């Protein structure tokens, strides 16, 4: 297995921005998408509409909180790329975070839509206004996950919504420059990400 390359920050931002813009354009061009969005505006946020989304993770050290987020009240989403899948979980107010919210992002490498696997490389990113630095990240090689489910939930035109579920662990903390570390427990997740299908699944 080749080592994970460390691209420039600017390069990552450009790739992510392009991918997100491409997916957004596809959704907006898909008949019925705008109407579906308007119908979903009422009621509490749900990670998976009528489904079983969740994130379970404990943080200690520079942040002390038990993330036990269930489907209702948790925003989630993500995007599939050529060789990785990136997805996030977000809550606007989190206990133990001083009235601030928290976003947890997982970037899983060497995986594509529909694929499962064990001991996959993953980077975790923690973002919150409660952090003086704003963002904490795990280091390459410190965390791994098992993906047990990677299933298509539905599609609209060339836009697809996928369900990803599994568990993981970290052998080292999330860090930020000049700040004390954040320790992470073993974790479990069930979320979603979007992908474009140009030739079918």
ZAMI-929109 format. One record per residue: y negated, x negated, z of N, C-alpha, C in turn. Coordinates in nm, 3 decimals, always signed. Layout:
% ZAMI-929109
R      n.v      n.u      n.w     ca.v     ca.u     ca.w      c.v      c.u      c.w
R        Y        X        Z        Y        X        Z        Y        X        Z
...
% end
This chain:
% ZAMI-929109
R      n.v      n.u      n.w     ca.v     ca.u     ca.w      c.v      c.u      c.w
R   +0.120   -0.085   +0.000   +0.000   +0.000   +0.000   -0.125   -0.089   +0.000
R   -0.213   -0.064   -0.095   -0.332   -0.147   -0.100   -0.424   -0.113   +0.016
R   -0.500   -0.213   +0.068   -0.590   -0.185   +0.178   -0.703   -0.092   +0.137
R   -0.751   -0.015   +0.232   -0.860   +0.078   +0.206   -0.987   +0.001   +0.177
R   -1.045   +0.027   +0.062   -1.169   -0.041   +0.026   -1.285   +0.017   +0.106
R   -1.384   -0.065   +0.132   -1.502   -0.022   +0.204   -1.618   -0.010   +0.105
R   -1.638   +0.107   +0.045   -1.744   +0.122   -0.053   -1.880   +0.119   +0.015
R   -1.981   +0.098   -0.066   -2.117   +0.099   -0.010   -2.152   +0.239   +0.034
R   -2.241   +0.248   +0.134   -2.283   +0.380   +0.183   -2.347   +0.461   +0.072
R   -2.428   +0.395   -0.011   -2.494   +0.466   -0.121   -2.391   +0.521   -0.218
R   -2.286   +0.439   -0.245   -2.182   +0.485   -0.337   -2.110   +0.605   -0.284
R   -2.076   +0.607   -0.154   -2.009   +0.721   -0.094   -2.097   +0.845   -0.102
R   -2.224   +0.830   -0.071   -2.315   +0.944   -0.075   -2.324   +1.001   -0.215
R   -2.329   +0.914   -0.318   -2.340   +0.962   -0.454   -2.214   +1.036   -0.498
R   -2.097   +0.981   -0.463   -1.971   +1.045   -0.499   -1.958   +1.180   -0.431
R   -1.987   +1.184   -0.299   -1.975   +1.309   -0.225   -2.073   +1.413   -0.277
R   -2.197   +1.370   -0.301   -2.299   +1.464   -0.348   -2.261   +1.521   -0.483
R   -2.209   +1.436   -0.574   -2.169   +1.483   -0.706   -2.055   +1.582   -0.696
R   -1.954   +1.551   -0.614   -1.839   +1.639   -0.600   -1.878   +1.773   -0.542
R   -1.964   +1.770   -0.438   -2.008   +1.894   -0.375   -2.090   +1.978   -0.473
R   -2.176   +1.912   -0.550   -2.258   +1.984   -0.646   -2.173   +2.046   -0.756
R   -2.070   +1.971   -0.800   -1.981   +2.021   -0.905   -1.906   +2.145   -0.857
R   -1.855   +2.141   -0.733   -1.782   +2.255   -0.681   -1.873   +2.376   -0.663
R   -1.994   +2.352   -0.611   -2.090   +2.461   -0.593   -2.124   +2.526   -0.726
R   -2.142   +2.444   -0.828   -2.174   +2.498   -0.960   -2.060   +2.584   -1.013
R   -1.937   +2.540   -0.990   -1.822   +2.617   -1.036   -1.813   +2.751   -0.965
R   -1.838   +2.751   -0.834   -1.834   +2.876   -0.759   -1.941   +2.973   -0.807
R   -2.063   +2.922   -0.825   -2.173   +3.008   -0.866   -2.152   +3.064   -1.005
R   -2.079   +2.990   -1.087   -2.052   +3.036   -1.223   -1.933   +3.131   -1.230
R   -1.864   +3.148   -1.117   -1.745   +3.233   -1.114   -1.783   +3.378   -1.090
R   -1.744   +3.472   -1.177   -1.779   +3.613   -1.157   -1.732   +3.665   -1.022
R   -1.820   +3.737   -0.953   -1.785   +3.800   -0.827   -1.808   +3.715   -0.705
R   -1.842   +3.586   -0.723   -1.858   +3.500   -0.605   -1.978   +3.542   -0.521
R   -2.092   +3.569   -0.585   -2.213   +3.608   -0.510   -2.190   +3.736   -0.431
R   -2.122   +3.832   -0.493   -2.094   +3.958   -0.423   -2.004   +3.935   -0.304
R   -1.905   +3.849   -0.320   -1.814   +3.820   -0.209   -1.889   +3.753   -0.095
R   -1.984   +3.665   -0.126   -2.062   +3.600   -0.023   -2.145   +3.701   +0.056
R   -2.207   +3.797   -0.015   -2.290   +3.897   +0.052   -2.206   +3.985   +0.143
R   -2.085   +4.020   +0.101   -1.998   +4.105   +0.182   -1.955   +4.034   +0.309
R   -1.950   +3.900   +0.307   -1.902   +3.825   +0.421   -2.010   +3.784   +0.519
R   -2.134   +3.831   +0.500   -2.244   +3.788   +0.585   -2.240   +3.852   +0.724
R   -2.182   +3.971   +0.735   -2.179   +4.041   +0.863   -2.061   +3.994   +0.947
R   -2.079   +3.997   +1.081   -1.970   +3.962   +1.171   -1.970   +3.815   +1.204
R   -1.888   +3.776   +1.302   -1.883   +3.636   +1.345   -1.824   +3.545   +1.239
R   -1.861   +3.418   +1.245   -1.806   +3.318   +1.155   -1.657   +3.303   +1.179
R   -1.580   +3.288   +1.072   -1.437   +3.261   +1.085   -1.401   +3.142   +0.999
R   -1.320   +3.053   +1.052   -1.276   +2.937   +0.977   -1.195   +2.981   +0.855
R   -1.092   +3.060   +0.877   -1.012   +3.117   +0.770   -1.022   +3.268   +0.781
R   -1.068   +3.332   +0.677   -1.091   +3.476   +0.682   -0.961   +3.549   +0.717
R   -0.957   +3.607   +0.837   -0.839   +3.680   +0.882   -0.720   +3.590   +0.909
R   -0.744   +3.460   +0.923   -0.632   +3.366   +0.936   -0.628   +3.294   +1.069
R   -0.572   +3.175   +1.068   -0.545   +3.101   +1.191   -0.601   +2.960   +1.180
R   -0.733   +2.949   +1.178   -0.796   +2.819   +1.179   -0.819   +2.771   +1.321
R   -0.812   +2.640   +1.344   -0.836   +2.588   +1.478   -0.854   +2.437   +1.474
R   -0.913   +2.383   +1.581   -0.919   +2.240   +1.607   -0.900   +2.220   +1.755
R   -0.809   +2.133   +1.794   -0.780   +2.105   +1.935   -0.786   +1.954   +1.957
R   -0.882   +1.914   +2.039   -0.911   +1.773   +2.058   -0.991   +1.755   +2.186
R   -0.961   +1.654   +2.265   -1.039   +1.622   +2.384   -1.114   +1.492   +2.363
R   -1.242   +1.491   +2.407   -1.326   +1.373   +2.397   -1.360   +1.324   +2.538
R   -1.364   +1.193   +2.556   -1.404   +1.136   +2.684   -1.482   +1.008   +2.658
R   -1.548   +0.959   +2.763   -1.632   +0.841   +2.747   -1.776   +0.882   +2.730
R   -1.837   +0.846   +2.619   -1.977   +0.882   +2.593   -1.996   +1.032   +2.577
R   -1.889   +1.103   +2.544   -1.890   +1.250   +2.537   -1.767   +1.300   +2.610
R   -1.786   +1.400   +2.695   -1.675   +1.457   +2.771   -1.669   +1.606   +2.745
R   -1.579   +1.645   +2.657   -1.565   +1.787   +2.626   -1.425   +1.813   +2.571
R   -1.379   +1.933   +2.593   -1.248   +1.975   +2.543   -1.272   +2.067   +2.423
R   -1.242   +2.017   +2.307   -1.257   +2.096   +2.185   -1.130   +2.179   +2.166
R   -1.141   +2.307   +2.197   -1.030   +2.399   +2.178   -1.085   +2.517   +2.100
R   -1.114   +2.490   +1.974   -1.182   +2.588   +1.889   -1.080   +2.672   +1.814
R   -1.092   +2.802   +1.829   -1.005   +2.894   +1.756   -1.075   +2.942   +1.628
R   -1.009   +3.029   +1.555   -1.056   +3.071   +1.423   -1.195   +3.134   +1.427
R   -1.212   +3.233   +1.515   -1.341   +3.303   +1.524   -1.444   +3.215   +1.594
R   -1.560   +3.202   +1.534   -1.668   +3.122   +1.590   -1.670   +2.979   +1.540
R   -1.572   +2.942   +1.461   -1.563   +2.805   +1.408   -1.587   +2.807   +1.258
R   -1.684   +2.730   +1.213   -1.705   +2.713   +1.070   -1.622   +2.595   +1.022
R   -1.556   +2.608   +0.907   -1.479   +2.497   +0.853   -1.486   +2.498   +0.702
R   -1.452   +2.387   +0.642   -1.454   +2.376   +0.497   -1.430   +2.231   +0.458
R   -1.440   +2.203   +0.329   -1.418   +2.067   +0.284   -1.403   +2.061   +0.134
R   -1.372   +1.942   +0.085   -1.361   +1.918   -0.058   -1.249   +1.819   -0.087
R   -1.172   +1.846   -0.191   -1.071   +1.752   -0.237   -1.132   +1.657   -0.338
R   -1.095   +1.529   -0.327   -1.140   +1.427   -0.421   -1.017   +1.367   -0.490
R   -1.036   +1.266   -0.569   -0.926   +1.212   -0.649   -0.812   +1.159   -0.564
R   -0.844   +1.087   -0.457   -0.740   +1.025   -0.374   -0.754   +1.056   -0.226
R   -0.835   +1.153   -0.191   -0.850   +1.189   -0.051   -0.898   +1.333   -0.039
R   -0.883   +1.386   +0.081   -0.933   +1.520   +0.112   -1.019   +1.508   +0.237
R   -1.137   +1.565   +0.232   -1.231   +1.559   +0.344   -1.262   +1.701   +0.390
R   -1.242   +1.728   +0.518   -1.268   +1.863   +0.569   -1.326   +1.855   +0.709
R   -1.397   +1.960   +0.749   -1.473   +1.957   +0.875   -1.455   +2.085   +0.954
R   -1.490   +2.075   +1.084   -1.495   +2.189   +1.176   -1.629   +2.180   +1.248
R   -1.694   +2.295   +1.268   -1.829   +2.293   +1.326   -1.850   +2.412   +1.419
R   -1.914   +2.384   +1.533   -1.964   +2.488   +1.623   -2.107   +2.455   +1.662
R   -2.191   +2.557   +1.669   -2.335   +2.536   +1.691   -2.368   +2.501   +1.835
R   -2.291   +2.553   +1.930   -2.311   +2.521   +2.072   -2.174   +2.487   +2.131
R   -2.164   +2.371   +2.194   -2.037   +2.324   +2.248   -2.054   +2.287   +2.395
R   -1.965   +2.340   +2.479   -1.970   +2.309   +2.622   -1.955   +2.158   +2.644
R   -2.038   +2.106   +2.732   -2.033   +1.963   +2.761   -2.118   +1.878   +2.669
R   -2.188   +1.942   +2.573   -2.270   +1.867   +2.477   -2.419   +1.893   +2.499
R   -2.457   +1.937   +2.620   -2.598   +1.957   +2.651   -2.667   +2.063   +2.568
R   -2.595   +2.168   +2.532   -2.653   +2.275   +2.453   -2.655   +2.248   +2.304
R   -2.602   +2.133   +2.263   -2.599   +2.099   +2.121   -2.465   +2.139   +2.058
R   -2.462   +2.135   +1.928   -2.339   +2.163   +1.855   -2.263   +2.035   +1.827
R   -2.150   +2.051   +1.758   -2.067   +1.936   +1.724   -1.997   +1.965   +1.592
R   -1.997   +1.865   +1.504   -1.921   +1.871   +1.379   -1.819   +1.759   +1.378
R   -1.694   +1.794   +1.355   -1.585   +1.696   +1.347   -1.533   +1.696   +1.203
R   -1.541   +1.581   +1.139   -1.497   +1.567   +0.999   -1.378   +1.473   +0.991
R   -1.276   +1.513   +0.915   -1.158   +1.430   +0.892   -1.152   +1.395   +0.744
R   -1.134   +1.269   +0.713   -1.115   +1.225   +0.576   -0.978   +1.162   +0.565
R   -0.887   +1.229   +0.493   -0.747   +1.188   +0.482   -0.727   +1.117   +0.348
R   -0.667   +0.999   +0.352   -0.650   +0.919   +0.231   -0.509   +0.929   +0.175
R   -0.497   +0.895   +0.047   -0.367   +0.893   -0.022   -0.300   +1.030   -0.020
R   -0.381   +1.134   -0.046   -0.329   +1.270   -0.049   -0.408   +1.349   -0.151
R   -0.343   +1.447   -0.213   -0.408   +1.534   -0.309   -0.371   +1.678   -0.277
R   -0.427   +1.772   -0.350   -0.402   +1.914   -0.326   -0.253   +1.944   -0.332
R   -0.206   +2.018   -0.232   -0.066   +2.061   -0.229   +0.031   +1.960   -0.171
R   -0.013   +1.838   -0.146   +0.077   +1.734   -0.097   +0.079   +1.731   +0.057
R   +0.193   +1.697   +0.113   +0.209   +1.679   +0.257   +0.253   +1.535   +0.283
R   +0.252   +1.495   +0.412   +0.295   +1.359   +0.440   +0.283   +1.322   +0.586
R   +0.347   +1.211   +0.622   +0.345   +1.159   +0.758   +0.270   +1.026   +0.762
R   +0.212   +0.997   +0.877   +0.146   +0.869   +0.901   +0.042   +0.838   +0.794
R   -0.037   +0.938   +0.758   -0.143   +0.921   +0.659   -0.268   +0.866   +0.725
R   -0.337   +0.779   +0.654   -0.460   +0.721   +0.707   -0.570   +0.826   +0.712
R   -0.647   +0.826   +0.820   -0.755   +0.923   +0.835   -0.870   +0.860   +0.912
R   -0.990   +0.894   +0.872   -1.110   +0.857   +0.945   -1.169   +0.984   +1.006
R   -1.214   +0.977   +1.131   -1.280   +1.089   +1.197   -1.427   +1.055   +1.217
R   -1.511   +1.155   +1.197   -1.654   +1.140   +1.218   -1.702   +1.251   +1.311
R   -1.775   +1.215   +1.415   -1.829   +1.311   +1.512   -1.981   +1.311   +1.498
R   -2.040   +1.429   +1.476   -2.185   +1.440   +1.460   -2.241   +1.542   +1.558
R   -2.346   +1.503   +1.631   -2.408   +1.594   +1.727   -2.547   +1.544   +1.764
R   -2.638   +1.637   +1.787   -2.771   +1.601   +1.837   -2.763   +1.547   +1.979
R   -2.650   +1.568   +2.046   -2.633   +1.517   +2.182   -2.612   +1.366   +2.183
R   -2.574   +1.309   +2.069   -2.555   +1.165   +2.059   -2.687   +1.099   +2.024
R   -2.722   +0.994   +2.097   -2.847   +0.922   +2.067   -2.846   +0.866   +1.926
R   -2.727   +0.824   +1.880   -2.714   +0.767   +1.746   -2.685   +0.873   +1.640
R   -2.653   +0.995   +1.684   -2.626   +1.104   +1.592   -2.483   +1.111   +1.543
R   -2.421   +0.996   +1.510   -2.289   +0.995   +1.448   -2.199   +0.888   +1.510
R   -2.076   +0.926   +1.539   -1.971   +0.833   +1.580   -1.862   +0.835   +1.474
R   -1.798   +0.719   +1.451   -1.690   +0.709   +1.353   -1.574   +0.629   +1.410
R   -1.453   +0.665   +1.369   -1.337   +0.582   +1.402   -1.328   +0.470   +1.299
R   -1.256   +0.365   +1.334   -1.240   +0.251   +1.244   -1.113   +0.267   +1.160
R   -1.115   +0.204   +1.044   -1.000   +0.208   +0.955   -0.876   +0.154   +1.026
R   -0.767   +0.228   +1.014   -0.641   +0.186   +1.073   -0.620   +0.232   +1.216
R   -0.720   +0.293   +1.278   -0.707   +0.337   +1.417   -0.646   +0.476   +1.432
R   -0.651   +0.557   +1.327   -0.604   +0.696   +1.337   -0.511   +0.729   +1.221
R   -0.415   +0.816   +1.248   -0.323   +0.862   +1.145   -0.289   +1.008   +1.171
R   -0.246   +1.078   +1.066   -0.212   +1.219   +1.081   -0.086   +1.253   +1.004
R   -0.027   +1.365   +1.044   +0.081   +1.429   +0.969   +0.028   +1.560   +0.914
R   +0.042   +1.579   +0.784   +0.002   +1.705   +0.721   +0.128   +1.788   +0.697
R   +0.139   +1.899   +0.769   +0.258   +1.983   +0.759   +0.242   +2.096   +0.658
R   +0.119   +2.142   +0.639   +0.092   +2.247   +0.541   -0.025   +2.205   +0.454
R   -0.013   +2.233   +0.326   -0.121   +2.209   +0.230   -0.100   +2.312   +0.120
R   -0.146   +2.434   +0.147   -0.109   +2.549   +0.066   -0.231   +2.617   +0.005
R   -0.214   +2.669   -0.114   -0.320   +2.742   -0.182   -0.339   +2.880   -0.117
R   -0.462   +2.907   -0.073   -0.493   +3.038   -0.014   -0.534   +3.139   -0.121
R   -0.604   +3.092   -0.222   -0.650   +3.182   -0.327   -0.739   +3.108   -0.424
R   -0.773   +3.174   -0.533   -0.857   +3.112   -0.634   -0.948   +3.215   -0.697
R   -1.057   +3.166   -0.753   -1.153   +3.250   -0.824   -1.203   +3.166   -0.941
R   -1.151   +3.196   -1.060   -1.183   +3.111   -1.173   -1.116   +2.976   -1.156
R   -1.193   +2.869   -1.174   -1.137   +2.735   -1.156   -1.153   +2.685   -1.014
R   -1.217   +2.765   -0.928   -1.237   +2.726   -0.788   -1.119   +2.772   -0.703
R   -1.067   +2.680   -0.622   -0.951   +2.711   -0.537   -0.984   +2.684   -0.391
R   -0.924   +2.764   -0.302   -0.936   +2.743   -0.158   -0.797   +2.710   -0.104
R   -0.789   +2.597   -0.031   -0.662   +2.547   +0.022   -0.662   +2.546   +0.175
R   -0.543   +2.565   +0.231   -0.523   +2.561   +0.377   -0.449   +2.432   +0.411
R   -0.506   +2.352   +0.503   -0.444   +2.227   +0.544   -0.422   +2.230   +0.695
R   -0.302   +2.192   +0.738   -0.266   +2.201   +0.880   -0.180   +2.082   +0.920
R   -0.201   +2.033   +1.043   -0.122   +1.921   +1.090   -0.168   +1.870   +1.224
R   -0.135   +1.745   +1.253   -0.170   +1.684   +1.382   -0.190   +1.535   +1.363
R   -0.255   +1.472   +1.461   -0.282   +1.330   +1.447   -0.307   +1.263   +1.581
R   -0.326   +1.132   +1.575   -0.355   +1.053   +1.695   -0.437   +0.932   +1.657
R   -0.508   +0.879   +1.756   -0.592   +0.761   +1.737   -0.556   +0.657   +1.843
R   -0.548   +0.533   +1.801   -0.519   +0.424   +1.894   -0.646   +0.351   +1.938
R   -0.760   +0.392   +1.884   -0.888   +0.334   +1.921   -0.996   +0.440   +1.922
R   -1.110   +0.413   +1.983   -1.215   +0.513   +1.998   -1.301   +0.529   +1.873
R   -1.385   +0.631   +1.877   -1.493   +0.644   +1.779   -1.614   +0.567   +1.834
R   -1.682   +0.495   +1.747   -1.791   +0.410   +1.793   -1.918   +0.435   +1.713
R   -2.028   +0.391   +1.773   -2.159   +0.396   +1.709   -2.234   +0.270   +1.750
R   -2.318   +0.216   +1.664   -2.388   +0.091   +1.696   -2.471   +0.102   +1.825
R   -2.447   +0.008   +1.916   -2.526   +0.002   +2.038   -2.502   +0.112   +2.138
R   -2.390   +0.185   +2.124   -2.361   +0.298   +2.213   -2.221   +0.284   +2.270
R   -2.198   +0.340   +2.389   -2.062   +0.338   +2.446   -1.968   +0.421   +2.360
R   -1.838   +0.390   +2.361   -1.743   +0.458   +2.272   -1.708   +0.599   +2.318
R   -1.653   +0.675   +2.226   -1.598   +0.807   +2.254   -1.447   +0.799   +2.232
R   -1.369   +0.828   +2.336   -1.224   +0.827   +2.326   -1.173   +0.962   +2.276
R   -1.070   +0.958   +2.195   -1.015   +1.080   +2.137   -0.869   +1.097   +2.178
R   -0.833   +1.219   +2.216   -0.693   +1.250   +2.246   -0.617   +1.274   +2.116
R   -0.485   +1.295   +2.127   -0.411   +1.347   +2.013   -0.474   +1.480   +1.973
R   -0.464   +1.518   +1.847   -0.534   +1.638   +1.802   -0.448   +1.719   +1.705
R   -0.480   +1.848   +1.696   -0.415   +1.940   +1.603   -0.524   +2.014   +1.526
R   -0.496   +2.050   +1.402   -0.598   +2.114   +1.319   -0.535   +2.212   +1.220
R   -0.614   +2.309   +1.182   -0.579   +2.403   +1.076   -0.709   +2.447   +1.012
R   -0.735   +2.399   +0.893   -0.864   +2.424   +0.828   -0.851   +2.450   +0.680
R   -0.962   +2.440   +0.608   -0.964   +2.468   +0.466   -1.043   +2.361   +0.391
R   -1.017   +2.354   +0.263   -1.098   +2.272   +0.174   -1.096   +2.334   +0.035
R   -1.191   +2.297   -0.046   -1.204   +2.351   -0.180   -1.164   +2.247   -0.284
R   -1.118   +2.296   -0.399   -1.081   +2.207   -0.509   -1.107   +2.279   -0.639
R   -1.121   +2.201   -0.744   -1.137   +2.256   -0.878   -1.007   +2.238   -0.955
R   -0.962   +2.344   -1.021   -0.842   +2.335   -1.104   -0.882   +2.349   -1.249
R   -0.869   +2.238   -1.322   -0.905   +2.240   -1.465   -0.784   +2.262   -1.553
R   -0.664   +2.255   -1.489   -0.544   +2.272   -1.572   -0.434   +2.343   -1.499
R   -0.469   +2.416   -1.388   -0.369   +2.487   -1.311   -0.313   +2.400   -1.202
R   -0.244   +2.464   -1.103   -0.185   +2.393   -0.989   -0.050   +2.338   -1.030
% end
